[in-house]
């Protein structure tokens, strides 16, 4: 039988993601602010998930609605 070697992986420090909307105490995410919305979208126009952006659940739902409205009136792709 062949034995498998265990390789040690280098552990990197993972920085905790902080919701930028919570820090700024935002009440409403405006769909007309295309520059902010584009930061939370891929190049293809899809909405990035919470696990990647670090946005809280409350703001992620607001963000999704704002992006969909902006798409509807052709502010973002």
ABEGO torsion letter per residue (X at the ends): XBBBBBBBBBBBBBBBBBBAAAAAGBABBBAABAAAAAAABBAAGBBBBAAAAGBBAAAAAAAAAAAAAAAAAGABX
